[in-house]
Amino acid sequence: KCNCINHFLEFAANYAFYCPTLRIVVGFNEFCSPSLDDAFEEAIKQDPEKIIVITPMMTQGGEHSEKDIPEAIERAKKKNPNIKFSFVLNTFLSFIPTP
């Protein structure tokens, strides 16, 4: 496992604890596993109507959020046209005024 993976798994476990009606599946874009494709496959096994993809990135934009993640979502959509996919991009820092 990657050294940083435990933080994401702990966050997901806490989120699942406080939101028990949601099914949480963690996937990674690179360097760690499971991959986004594997995470989508795991989520799809649970027969959802909708999959919401949330990135923990604190800044918007960049190749991962603009290209890599949407491409992974499109691959999953093509295989599963009856499932609605939503991609939530964190825009927190875009609201912080710069000096």
N, CA, C and O atoms as CSV, one atom per row, in Angstrom:
chain,resi,resn,atom,element,x,y,z
A,1,LYS,N,N,0.830,-1.197,0.000
A,1,LYS,CA,C,0.000,0.000,0.000
A,1,LYS,C,C,0.867,1.250,0.000
A,1,LYS,O,O,2.006,1.238,0.466
A,2,CYS,N,N,0.313,2.309,-0.523
A,2,CYS,CA,C,0.990,3.600,-0.477
A,2,CYS,C,C,0.963,4.117,0.955
A,2,CYS,O,O,0.073,3.769,1.731
A,3,ASN,N,N,1.920,4.930,1.294
A,3,ASN,CA,C,1.975,5.481,2.651
A,3,ASN,C,C,0.797,6.393,2.969
A,3,ASN,O,O,0.353,6.455,4.116
A,4,CYS,N,N,0.294,7.089,1.980
A,4,CYS,CA,C,-0.772,8.071,2.222
A,4,CYS,C,C,-2.169,7.466,2.205
A,4,CYS,O,O,-3.128,8.146,2.567
A,5,ILE,N,N,-2.310,6.237,1.804
A,5,ILE,CA,C,-3.630,5.638,1.585
A,5,ILE,C,C,-4.474,5.575,2.852
A,5,ILE,O,O,-5.697,5.694,2.780
A,6,ASN,N,N,-3.848,5.391,4.003
A,6,ASN,CA,C,-4.605,5.241,5.250
A,6,ASN,C,C,-5.457,6.463,5.571
A,6,ASN,O,O,-6.548,6.321,6.123
A,7,HIS,N,N,-4.983,7.651,5.238
A,7,HIS,CA,C,-5.759,8.868,5.495
A,7,HIS,C,C,-7.069,8.856,4.702
A,7,HIS,O,O,-8.123,9.221,5.223
A,8,PHE,N,N,-6.991,8.438,3.452
A,8,PHE,CA,C,-8.192,8.398,2.622
A,8,PHE,C,C,-9.147,7.302,3.079
A,8,PHE,O,O,-10.363,7.498,3.098
A,9,LEU,N,N,-8.594,6.148,3.446
A,9,LEU,CA,C,-9.442,5.052,3.918
A,9,LEU,C,C,-10.114,5.408,5.238
A,9,LEU,O,O,-11.275,5.062,5.460
A,10,GLU,N,N,-9.387,6.099,6.115
A,10,GLU,CA,C,-9.963,6.534,7.391
A,10,GLU,C,C,-11.078,7.562,7.153
A,10,GLU,O,O,-12.136,7.497,7.779
A,11,PHE,N,N,-10.831,8.499,6.254
A,11,PHE,CA,C,-11.858,9.487,5.924
A,11,PHE,C,C,-13.110,8.794,5.388
A,11,PHE,O,O,-14.224,9.118,5.798
A,12,ALA,N,N,-12.929,7.846,4.475
A,12,ALA,CA,C,-14.069,7.138,3.891
A,12,ALA,C,C,-14.826,6.347,4.949
A,12,ALA,O,O,-16.056,6.316,4.934
A,13,ALA,N,N,-14.108,5.709,5.864
A,13,ALA,CA,C,-14.756,4.945,6.935
A,13,ALA,C,C,-15.562,5.867,7.843
A,13,ALA,O,O,-16.680,5.532,8.233
A,14,ASN,N,N,-15.007,7.016,8.180
A,14,ASN,CA,C,-15.735,7.984,9.014
A,14,ASN,C,C,-16.966,8.517,8.286
A,14,ASN,O,O,-18.036,8.651,8.880
A,15,TYR,N,N,-16.813,8.812,7.030
A,15,TYR,CA,C,-17.937,9.309,6.236
A,15,TYR,C,C,-19.042,8.263,6.186
A,15,TYR,O,O,-20.220,8.585,6.343
A,16,ALA,N,N,-18.659,7.017,5.969
A,16,ALA,CA,C,-19.641,5.926,5.917
A,16,ALA,C,C,-20.338,5.744,7.262
A,16,ALA,O,O,-21.526,5.427,7.311
A,17,PHE,N,N,-19.603,5.943,8.347
A,17,PHE,CA,C,-20.186,5.809,9.683
A,17,PHE,C,C,-21.277,6.857,9.907
A,17,PHE,O,O,-22.349,6.546,10.426
A,18,TYR,N,N,-20.995,8.093,9.513
A,18,TYR,CA,C,-21.944,9.183,9.741
A,18,TYR,C,C,-23.029,9.276,8.665
A,18,TYR,O,O,-24.034,9.961,8.854
A,19,CYS,N,N,-22.831,8.601,7.559
A,19,CYS,CA,C,-23.824,8.584,6.475
A,19,CYS,C,C,-24.087,7.129,6.081
A,19,CYS,O,O,-23.723,6.707,4.983
A,20,PRO,N,N,-24.715,6.369,6.969
A,20,PRO,CA,C,-24.851,4.927,6.732
A,20,PRO,C,C,-25.705,4.551,5.523
A,20,PRO,O,O,-25.654,3.407,5.073
A,21,THR,N,N,-26.479,5.477,4.994
A,21,THR,CA,C,-27.283,5.152,3.815
A,21,THR,C,C,-26.472,5.219,2.525
A,21,THR,O,O,-26.929,4.770,1.474
A,22,LEU,N,N,-25.265,5.782,2.606
A,22,LEU,CA,C,-24.394,5.858,1.432
A,22,LEU,C,C,-23.417,4.691,1.432
A,22,LEU,O,O,-22.964,4.244,2.486
A,23,ARG,N,N,-23.103,4.211,0.253
A,23,ARG,CA,C,-22.071,3.182,0.107
A,23,ARG,C,C,-20.824,3.889,-0.417
A,23,ARG,O,O,-20.850,4.500,-1.485
A,24,ILE,N,N,-19.754,3.801,0.330
A,24,ILE,CA,C,-18.522,4.516,-0.004
A,24,ILE,C,C,-17.515,3.532,-0.596
A,24,ILE,O,O,-17.251,2.480,-0.014
A,25,VAL,N,N,-16.959,3.880,-1.750
A,25,VAL,CA,C,-15.915,3.089,-2.387
A,25,VAL,C,C,-14.778,4.049,-2.705
A,25,VAL,O,O,-15.009,5.122,-3.263
A,26,VAL,N,N,-13.557,3.675,-2.355
A,26,VAL,CA,C,-12.389,4.530,-2.569
A,26,VAL,C,C,-11.594,4.014,-3.767
A,26,VAL,O,O,-11.374,2.811,-3.909
A,27,GLY,N,N,-11.170,4.938,-4.623
A,27,GLY,CA,C,-10.307,4.609,-5.750
A,27,GLY,C,C,-9.276,5.707,-5.929
A,27,GLY,O,O,-9.461,6.832,-5.466
A,28,PHE,N,N,-8.193,5.369,-6.605
A,28,PHE,CA,C,-7.090,6.316,-6.776
A,28,PHE,C,C,-6.760,6.473,-8.255
A,28,PHE,O,O,-6.852,5.522,-9.032
A,29,ASN,N,N,-6.377,7.679,-8.625
A,29,ASN,CA,C,-6.050,7.970,-10.006
A,29,ASN,C,C,-4.701,7.386,-10.416
A,29,ASN,O,O,-4.543,6.911,-11.540
A,30,GLU,N,N,-3.740,7.422,-9.513
A,30,GLU,CA,C,-2.421,6.867,-9.828
A,30,GLU,C,C,-1.662,6.559,-8.545
A,30,GLU,O,O,-2.006,7.049,-7.470
A,31,PHE,N,N,-0.649,5.760,-8.674
A,31,PHE,CA,C,0.287,5.397,-7.610
A,31,PHE,C,C,-0.253,4.415,-6.582
A,31,PHE,O,O,0.525,3.631,-6.038
A,32,CYS,N,N,-1.539,4.424,-6.293
A,32,CYS,CA,C,-2.119,3.540,-5.281
A,32,CYS,C,C,-3.245,2.723,-5.906
A,32,CYS,O,O,-3.745,3.042,-6.985
A,33,SER,N,N,-3.619,1.693,-5.221
A,33,SER,CA,C,-4.748,0.896,-5.690
A,33,SER,C,C,-5.792,0.819,-4.586
A,33,SER,O,O,-5.449,0.932,-3.409
A,34,PRO,N,N,-7.029,0.633,-4.931
A,34,PRO,CA,C,-7.535,0.289,-6.255
A,34,PRO,C,C,-7.582,1.497,-7.187
A,34,PRO,O,O,-7.681,2.643,-6.749
A,35,SER,N,N,-7.509,1.208,-8.471
A,35,SER,CA,C,-7.603,2.267,-9.476
A,35,SER,C,C,-9.038,2.779,-9.539
A,35,SER,O,O,-9.949,2.179,-8.968
A,36,LEU,N,N,-9.224,3.881,-10.231
A,36,LEU,CA,C,-10.585,4.398,-10.419
A,36,LEU,C,C,-11.453,3.372,-11.146
A,36,LEU,O,O,-12.611,3.167,-10.785
A,37,ASP,N,N,-10.890,2.729,-12.174
A,37,ASP,CA,C,-11.654,1.717,-12.908
A,37,ASP,C,C,-12.083,0.579,-11.986
A,37,ASP,O,O,-13.226,0.124,-12.044
A,38,ASP,N,N,-11.162,0.119,-11.133
A,38,ASP,CA,C,-11.494,-0.952,-10.184
A,38,ASP,C,C,-12.530,-0.489,-9.162
A,38,ASP,O,O,-13.426,-1.250,-8.797
A,39,ALA,N,N,-12.411,0.747,-8.704
A,39,ALA,CA,C,-13.377,1.282,-7.736
A,39,ALA,C,C,-14.767,1.393,-8.366
A,39,ALA,O,O,-15.771,1.095,-7.720
A,40,PHE,N,N,-14.821,1.823,-9.627
A,40,PHE,CA,C,-16.114,1.882,-10.316
A,40,PHE,C,C,-16.724,0.487,-10.432
A,40,PHE,O,O,-17.921,0.309,-10.207
A,41,GLU,N,N,-15.901,-0.500,-10.783
A,41,GLU,CA,C,-16.408,-1.870,-10.885
A,41,GLU,C,C,-16.959,-2.346,-9.544
A,41,GLU,O,O,-18.006,-2.991,-9.498
A,42,GLU,N,N,-16.267,-2.036,-8.464
A,42,GLU,CA,C,-16.727,-2.419,-7.124
A,42,GLU,C,C,-18.045,-1.721,-6.792
A,42,GLU,O,O,-18.967,-2.343,-6.262
A,43,ALA,N,N,-18.129,-0.448,-7.100
A,43,ALA,CA,C,-19.361,0.296,-6.822
A,43,ALA,C,C,-20.522,-0.244,-7.655
A,43,ALA,O,O,-21.646,-0.340,-7.163
A,44,ILE,N,N,-20.259,-0.591,-8.890
A,44,ILE,CA,C,-21.304,-1.075,-9.788
A,44,ILE,C,C,-21.852,-2.422,-9.326
A,44,ILE,O,O,-23.020,-2.729,-9.564
A,45,LYS,N,N,-21.030,-3.217,-8.677
A,45,LYS,CA,C,-21.489,-4.500,-8.126
A,45,LYS,C,C,-22.615,-4.304,-7.110
A,45,LYS,O,O,-23.405,-5.217,-6.870
A,46,GLN,N,N,-22.685,-3.116,-6.517
A,46,GLN,CA,C,-23.704,-2.823,-5.509
A,46,GLN,C,C,-25.012,-2.348,-6.152
A,46,GLN,O,O,-25.947,-1.962,-5.450
A,47,ASP,N,N,-25.075,-2.377,-7.482
A,47,ASP,CA,C,-26.276,-2.048,-8.251
A,47,ASP,C,C,-26.852,-0.666,-7.925
A,47,ASP,O,O,-28.027,-0.549,-7.580
A,48,PRO,N,N,-26.023,0.379,-8.034
A,48,PRO,CA,C,-26.522,1.727,-7.716
A,48,PRO,C,C,-27.299,2.338,-8.880
A,48,PRO,O,O,-27.144,1.931,-10.031
A,49,GLU,N,N,-28.127,3.311,-8.560
A,49,GLU,CA,C,-28.767,4.124,-9.597
A,49,GLU,C,C,-27.838,5.264,-10.001
A,49,GLU,O,O,-27.885,5.757,-11.128
A,50,LYS,N,N,-26.988,5.672,-9.052
A,50,LYS,CA,C,-26.130,6.839,-9.259
A,50,LYS,C,C,-24.790,6.615,-8.565
A,50,LYS,O,O,-24.729,6.033,-7.482
A,51,ILE,N,N,-23.725,7.081,-9.198
A,51,ILE,CA,C,-22.389,7.075,-8.599
A,51,ILE,C,C,-21.906,8.517,-8.579
A,51,ILE,O,O,-21.892,9.193,-9.608
A,52,ILE,N,N,-21.513,8.975,-7.410
A,52,ILE,CA,C,-20.990,10.331,-7.256
A,52,ILE,C,C,-19.491,10.221,-7.019
A,52,ILE,O,O,-19.048,9.573,-6.071
A,53,VAL,N,N,-18.723,10.852,-7.878
A,53,VAL,CA,C,-17.266,10.834,-7.784
A,53,VAL,C,C,-16.837,12.126,-7.114
A,53,VAL,O,O,-17.137,13.217,-7.598
A,54,ILE,N,N,-16.132,11.996,-5.993
A,54,ILE,CA,C,-15.671,13.167,-5.242
A,54,ILE,C,C,-14.157,13.113,-5.161
A,54,ILE,O,O,-13.584,12.088,-4.790
A,55,THR,N,N,-13.519,14.202,-5.504
A,55,THR,CA,C,-12.066,14.268,-5.414
A,55,THR,C,C,-11.662,15.031,-4.158
A,55,THR,O,O,-12.289,16.037,-3.824
A,56,PRO,N,N,-10.626,14.572,-3.455
A,56,PRO,CA,C,-10.182,15.285,-2.261
A,56,PRO,C,C,-9.230,16.435,-2.566
A,56,PRO,O,O,-8.716,17.065,-1.642
A,57,MET,N,N,-8.986,16.719,-3.841
A,57,MET,CA,C,-8.047,17.782,-4.189
A,57,MET,C,C,-8.561,19.117,-3.679
A,57,MET,O,O,-9.755,19.404,-3.772
A,58,MET,N,N,-7.682,19.916,-3.152
A,58,MET,CA,C,-8.066,21.200,-2.574
A,58,MET,C,C,-8.045,22.332,-3.591
A,58,MET,O,O,-8.517,23.429,-3.295
A,59,THR,N,N,-7.516,22.093,-4.765
A,59,THR,CA,C,-7.522,23.115,-5.806
A,59,THR,C,C,-8.257,22.564,-7.016
A,59,THR,O,O,-8.241,21.358,-7.261
A,60,GLN,N,N,-8.888,23.425,-7.755
A,60,GLN,CA,C,-9.593,22.958,-8.941
A,60,GLN,C,C,-8.659,22.963,-10.135
A,60,GLN,O,O,-7.622,23.627,-10.135
A,61,GLY,N,N,-9.044,22.219,-11.138
A,61,GLY,CA,C,-8.272,22.194,-12.363
A,61,GLY,C,C,-7.138,21.194,-12.330
A,61,GLY,O,O,-6.978,20.439,-11.371
A,62,GLY,N,N,-6.366,21.202,-13.377
A,62,GLY,CA,C,-5.251,20.283,-13.491
A,62,GLY,C,C,-5.621,19.070,-14.330
A,62,GLY,O,O,-6.796,18.794,-14.574
A,63,GLU,N,N,-4.604,18.362,-14.760
A,63,GLU,CA,C,-4.799,17.235,-15.675
A,63,GLU,C,C,-5.664,16.123,-15.087
A,63,GLU,O,O,-6.480,15.533,-15.795
A,64,HIS,N,N,-5.493,15.836,-13.802
A,64,HIS,CA,C,-6.284,14.750,-13.210
A,64,HIS,C,C,-7.775,15.073,-13.233
A,64,HIS,O,O,-8.585,14.262,-13.682
A,65,SER,N,N,-8.132,16.258,-12.747
A,65,SER,CA,C,-9.557,16.594,-12.646
A,65,SER,C,C,-10.167,16.985,-13.989
A,65,SER,O,O,-11.378,16.867,-14.172
A,66,GLU,N,N,-9.356,17.442,-14.915
A,66,GLU,CA,C,-9.888,17.873,-16.203
A,66,GLU,C,C,-9.833,16.785,-17.270
A,66,GLU,O,O,-10.598,16.824,-18.233
A,67,LYS,N,N,-8.935,15.815,-17.105
A,67,LYS,CA,C,-8.761,14.804,-18.151
A,67,LYS,C,C,-8.873,13.380,-17.611
A,67,LYS,O,O,-9.731,12.616,-18.053
A,68,ASP,N,N,-8.017,13.021,-16.664
A,68,ASP,CA,C,-7.911,11.626,-16.226
A,68,ASP,C,C,-9.186,11.099,-15.570
A,68,ASP,O,O,-9.678,10.032,-15.937
A,69,ILE,N,N,-9.713,11.835,-14.612
A,69,ILE,CA,C,-10.914,11.379,-13.897
A,69,ILE,C,C,-12.126,11.363,-14.827
A,69,ILE,O,O,-12.851,10.369,-14.840
A,70,PRO,N,N,-12.381,12.427,-15.612
A,70,PRO,CA,C,-13.507,12.357,-16.555
A,70,PRO,C,C,-13.387,11.201,-17.557
A,70,PRO,O,O,-14.395,10.605,-17.935
A,71,GLU,N,N,-12.159,10.883,-17.988
A,71,GLU,CA,C,-11.981,9.758,-18.909
A,71,GLU,C,C,-12.339,8.437,-18.231
A,71,GLU,O,O,-12.954,7.571,-18.854
A,72,ALA,N,N,-11.963,8.275,-16.966
A,72,ALA,CA,C,-12.318,7.059,-16.222
A,72,ALA,C,C,-13.836,6.964,-16.050
A,72,ALA,O,O,-14.413,5.882,-16.155
A,73,ILE,N,N,-14.472,8.098,-15.786
A,73,ILE,CA,C,-15.934,8.122,-15.658
A,73,ILE,C,C,-16.579,7.733,-16.988
A,73,ILE,O,O,-17.533,6.955,-17.005
A,74,GLU,N,N,-16.075,8.259,-18.086
A,74,GLU,CA,C,-16.636,7.934,-19.405
A,74,GLU,C,C,-16.494,6.448,-19.713
A,74,GLU,O,O,-17.408,5.850,-20.282
A,75,ARG,N,N,-15.364,5.840,-19.349
A,75,ARG,CA,C,-15.198,4.399,-19.563
A,75,ARG,C,C,-16.260,3.620,-18.792
A,75,ARG,O,O,-16.850,2.674,-19.315
A,76,ALA,N,N,-16.495,4.026,-17.549
A,76,ALA,CA,C,-17.501,3.344,-16.724
A,76,ALA,C,C,-18.906,3.581,-17.272
A,76,ALA,O,O,-19.734,2.670,-17.261
A,77,LYS,N,N,-19.181,4.797,-17.753
A,77,LYS,CA,C,-20.501,5.114,-18.326
A,77,LYS,C,C,-20.800,4.248,-19.548
A,77,LYS,O,O,-21.916,3.757,-19.716
A,78,LYS,N,N,-19.793,4.069,-20.392
A,78,LYS,CA,C,-19.993,3.276,-21.606
A,78,LYS,C,C,-20.374,1.840,-21.268
A,78,LYS,O,O,-21.193,1.229,-21.955
A,79,LYS,N,N,-19.782,1.309,-20.215
A,79,LYS,CA,C,-20.085,-0.064,-19.798
A,79,LYS,C,C,-21.407,-0.149,-19.041
A,79,LYS,O,O,-22.022,-1.214,-18.981
A,80,ASN,N,N,-21.844,0.966,-18.464
A,80,ASN,CA,C,-23.018,0.986,-17.583
A,80,ASN,C,C,-23.904,2.190,-17.897
A,80,ASN,O,O,-23.988,3.115,-17.089
A,81,PRO,N,N,-24.560,2.195,-19.046
A,81,PRO,CA,C,-25.334,3.372,-19.461
A,81,PRO,C,C,-26.559,3.667,-18.596
A,81,PRO,O,O,-27.105,4.768,-18.668
A,82,ASN,N,N,-26.995,2.720,-17.792
A,82,ASN,CA,C,-28.177,2.948,-16.954
A,82,ASN,C,C,-27.855,3.610,-15.618
A,82,ASN,O,O,-28.758,3.978,-14.867
A,83,ILE,N,N,-26.570,3.760,-15.328
A,83,ILE,CA,C,-26.157,4.382,-14.067
A,83,ILE,C,C,-25.799,5.839,-14.333
A,83,ILE,O,O,-25.076,6.145,-15.281
A,84,LYS,N,N,-26.306,6.728,-13.497
A,84,LYS,CA,C,-25.979,8.153,-13.606
A,84,LYS,C,C,-24.677,8.406,-12.840
A,84,LYS,O,O,-24.528,7.968,-11.699
A,85,PHE,N,N,-23.754,9.103,-13.463
A,85,PHE,CA,C,-22.482,9.461,-12.841
A,85,PHE,C,C,-22.435,10.972,-12.659
A,85,PHE,O,O,-22.806,11.722,-13.561
A,86,SER,N,N,-21.980,11.415,-11.496
A,86,SER,CA,C,-21.766,12.837,-11.220
A,86,SER,C,C,-20.350,13.007,-10.697
A,86,SER,O,O,-19.870,12.199,-9.902
A,87,PHE,N,N,-19.688,14.054,-11.143
A,87,PHE,CA,C,-18.322,14.341,-10.706
A,87,PHE,C,C,-18.353,15.645,-9.932
A,87,PHE,O,O,-18.662,16.697,-10.492
A,88,VAL,N,N,-18.035,15.581,-8.650
A,88,VAL,CA,C,-18.028,16.753,-7.780
A,88,VAL,C,C,-16.579,17.193,-7.616
A,88,VAL,O,O,-15.758,16.470,-7.052
A,89,LEU,N,N,-16.281,18.367,-8.106
A,89,LEU,CA,C,-14.929,18.904,-8.013
A,89,LEU,C,C,-14.877,19.920,-6.895
A,89,LEU,O,O,-15.668,20.863,-6.868
A,90,ASN,N,N,-13.957,19.736,-5.981
A,90,ASN,CA,C,-13.818,20.635,-4.837
A,90,ASN,C,C,-13.372,22.008,-5.328
A,90,ASN,O,O,-12.344,22.134,-5.995
A,91,THR,N,N,-14.143,23.025,-4.998
A,91,THR,CA,C,-13.796,24.398,-5.394
A,91,THR,C,C,-13.566,25.284,-4.178
A,91,THR,O,O,-13.639,26.510,-4.268
A,92,PHE,N,N,-13.290,24.660,-3.049
A,92,PHE,CA,C,-13.128,25.388,-1.792
A,92,PHE,C,C,-12.162,26.558,-1.915
A,92,PHE,O,O,-12.491,27.675,-1.517
A,93,LEU,N,N,-10.982,26.316,-2.458
A,93,LEU,CA,C,-9.969,27.371,-2.485
A,93,LEU,C,C,-10.290,28.480,-3.482
A,93,LEU,O,O,-9.714,29.565,-3.408
A,94,SER,N,N,-11.203,28.218,-4.411
A,94,SER,CA,C,-11.532,29.277,-5.367
A,94,SER,C,C,-12.309,30.411,-4.707
A,94,SER,O,O,-12.443,31.488,-5.289
A,95,PHE,N,N,-12.823,30.182,-3.497
A,95,PHE,CA,C,-13.582,31.213,-2.793
A,95,PHE,C,C,-12.727,31.991,-1.792
A,95,PHE,O,O,-13.213,32.933,-1.166
A,96,ILE,N,N,-11.477,31.609,-1.641
A,96,ILE,CA,C,-10.598,32.298,-0.701
A,96,ILE,C,C,-9.947,33.471,-1.425
A,96,ILE,O,O,-9.270,33.272,-2.433
A,97,PRO,N,N,-10.142,34.690,-0.925
A,97,PRO,CA,C,-9.527,35.840,-1.601
A,97,PRO,C,C,-8.004,35.781,-1.517
A,97,PRO,O,O,-7.441,35.376,-0.500
A,98,THR,N,N,-7.362,36.182,-2.579
A,98,THR,CA,C,-5.905,36.220,-2.580
A,98,THR,C,C,-5.441,37.618,-2.213
A,98,THR,O,O,-6.108,38.600,-2.536
A,99,PRO,N,N,-4.297,37.713,-1.537
A,99,PRO,CA,C,-3.801,39.040,-1.111
A,99,PRO,C,C,-3.374,39.905,-2.276
A,99,PRO,O,O,-2.938,41.039,-2.076
